[in-house]
Amino acid sequence: MDLELIFSICNYTALAGWLLLFILPHWKGTQLLVHTAAIPLLLSVLYLYFIIVGLNQEGEGEGGFGSLAGVMALFSVPQAVLAGWIHYLVFDLFVGAWEVRDAKRLGISHWFILPCLFFTLMLGPIGLLLYFILRWAMRREFFMDEGKAVASN
């Protein structure tokens, strides 16, 4: 199995989900592929496969999650590295989809969350932090009238 090809397929699949979140966040296709977690679930199946294969490589029993050295040993196996990358792809996309849904529920314009989505795509937790800051700021500014929203998209 060509790991480079699988790496590329996973990247392009996740990127398709991100493009849908950026450009057509409320479209039916985005609902089906991203918000219902179809793309993350598909990538999760690949993750499961590669984590099992990566952790069962001969001679790599020294790795583990109890220390930095143990994690580094795990990531010396190409299949485990691919699994780790898929892990990032799945969770970052899942968080980005949640940001879109949560912003819609709170009445935060999609334009405001685009930078958060970009940083979630590129730097995961930083994008999530920015979204929580935006969410807090928007709720303080726009939800002052007895808990009722006065802002609109």
C-alpha positions as CSV (number, residue, x, y, z in Angstrom):
1,M,0.0,0.0,0.0
2,D,1.4,3.4,-1.0
3,L,1.4,5.5,2.1
4,E,2.2,8.7,0.1
5,L,-1.0,8.1,-2.0
6,I,-3.1,7.5,1.1
7,F,-1.6,10.6,2.7
8,S,-2.6,12.7,-0.3
9,I,-6.1,11.2,-0.5
10,C,-6.7,12.0,3.2
11,N,-5.3,15.6,2.8
12,Y,-7.5,16.3,-0.2
13,T,-10.6,14.7,1.4
14,A,-10.2,16.9,4.5
15,L,-9.4,19.9,2.3
16,A,-12.7,19.4,0.4
17,G,-14.5,19.4,3.8
18,W,-12.7,22.6,4.8
19,L,-13.6,24.3,1.5
20,L,-17.2,23.5,2.0
21,L,-17.1,25.0,5.5
22,F,-15.4,28.2,4.2
23,I,-17.5,28.7,1.1
24,L,-20.8,26.9,1.5
25,P,-21.2,26.3,5.2
26,H,-25.0,25.8,5.2
27,W,-25.4,24.0,1.9
28,K,-27.1,20.5,1.9
29,G,-23.9,18.9,0.6
30,T,-21.9,20.4,3.5
31,Q,-24.5,19.1,5.9
32,L,-24.2,15.7,4.4
33,L,-20.4,15.5,4.1
34,V,-19.1,17.6,7.0
35,H,-21.8,18.4,9.6
36,T,-23.0,14.8,9.8
37,A,-19.4,13.8,10.1
38,A,-19.3,11.7,7.0
39,I,-15.8,12.8,6.0
40,P,-14.4,12.6,9.6
41,L,-15.9,9.2,10.0
42,L,-14.4,8.0,6.7
43,L,-11.0,9.3,7.8
44,S,-11.5,7.7,11.2
45,V,-11.8,4.3,9.7
46,L,-8.4,4.8,8.0
47,Y,-7.0,6.1,11.2
48,L,-8.1,2.9,13.0
49,Y,-6.5,0.8,10.4
50,F,-3.2,2.7,10.4
51,I,-3.0,3.0,14.2
52,I,-3.4,-0.8,14.5
53,V,-0.8,-1.5,11.8
54,G,1.6,1.2,13.1
55,L,1.4,0.0,16.7
56,N,2.0,-3.6,15.6
57,Q,5.2,-3.1,13.7
58,E,8.0,-5.5,14.7
59,G,10.8,-4.0,16.7
60,E,8.8,-0.9,17.7
61,G,7.6,-2.1,21.1
62,E,9.5,0.7,23.0
63,G,6.9,3.3,22.0
64,G,4.1,4.5,24.2
65,F,2.1,7.4,25.4
66,G,3.7,7.7,28.9
67,S,6.6,10.0,27.9
68,L,7.7,12.2,25.2
69,A,10.4,9.7,24.3
70,G,7.8,7.0,24.0
71,V,5.6,9.1,21.7
72,M,8.7,9.9,19.6
73,A,9.4,6.1,19.3
74,L,5.8,5.5,18.1
75,F,6.2,8.1,15.4
76,S,9.3,6.4,14.0
77,V,6.9,4.0,12.2
78,P,5.5,5.4,8.9
79,Q,2.0,3.9,9.5
80,A,1.9,5.5,13.0
81,V,2.9,8.8,11.6
82,L,0.2,8.6,9.0
83,A,-2.3,7.7,11.7
84,G,-1.2,10.7,13.7
85,W,-1.6,13.0,10.7
86,I,-5.1,11.6,10.1
87,H,-5.9,12.2,13.7
88,Y,-5.1,15.9,13.2
89,L,-7.2,16.0,10.0
90,V,-10.2,14.4,11.6
91,F,-10.3,16.5,14.8
92,D,-9.5,19.8,13.3
93,L,-12.2,19.4,10.7
94,F,-14.7,18.2,13.4
95,V,-13.9,21.3,15.4
96,G,-14.2,23.6,12.4
97,A,-17.7,22.1,11.6
98,W,-18.7,22.7,15.2
99,E,-17.5,26.3,15.0
100,V,-19.7,26.8,12.0
101,R,-22.8,25.2,13.6
102,D,-22.3,27.0,16.9
103,A,-21.8,30.4,15.2
104,K,-25.0,29.9,13.2
105,R,-26.9,28.9,16.4
106,L,-25.7,32.1,18.2
107,G,-26.3,34.3,15.2
108,I,-22.6,35.1,14.6
109,S,-22.0,36.1,10.9
110,H,-20.0,33.5,9.0
111,W,-17.7,36.3,7.9
112,F,-16.6,36.8,11.5
113,I,-15.6,33.1,11.9
114,L,-13.6,32.8,8.7
115,P,-10.3,33.7,10.4
116,C,-11.1,31.3,13.2
117,L,-11.7,28.5,10.6
118,F,-8.4,29.3,8.9
119,F,-6.5,29.1,12.1
120,T,-8.3,25.9,13.1
121,L,-7.3,24.4,9.8
122,M,-3.7,25.5,10.1
123,L,-3.0,25.5,13.8
124,G,-5.9,23.6,15.4
125,P,-6.1,24.7,19.0
126,I,-5.2,28.4,18.2
127,G,-8.2,28.5,15.9
128,L,-10.4,27.1,18.6
129,L,-9.1,29.6,21.1
130,L,-9.8,32.5,18.6
131,Y,-13.3,31.2,18.1
132,F,-14.0,31.1,21.8
133,I,-12.7,34.6,22.2
134,L,-14.9,35.7,19.3
135,R,-17.9,33.9,20.7
136,W,-17.3,35.5,24.1
137,A,-16.9,39.0,22.6
138,M,-20.0,38.6,20.4
139,R,-22.2,37.3,23.2
140,R,-21.1,40.1,25.4
141,E,-21.8,42.7,22.8
142,F,-24.9,41.3,21.1
143,F,-26.7,39.5,23.9
144,M,-27.1,42.3,26.4
145,D,-30.9,42.8,25.9
146,E,-32.2,40.4,28.6
147,G,-30.5,37.4,26.9
148,K,-32.1,38.0,23.5
149,A,-30.0,38.3,20.4
150,V,-30.0,41.7,18.8
151,A,-27.5,40.9,16.1
152,S,-28.2,39.2,12.8
153,N,-26.3,37.6,10.0
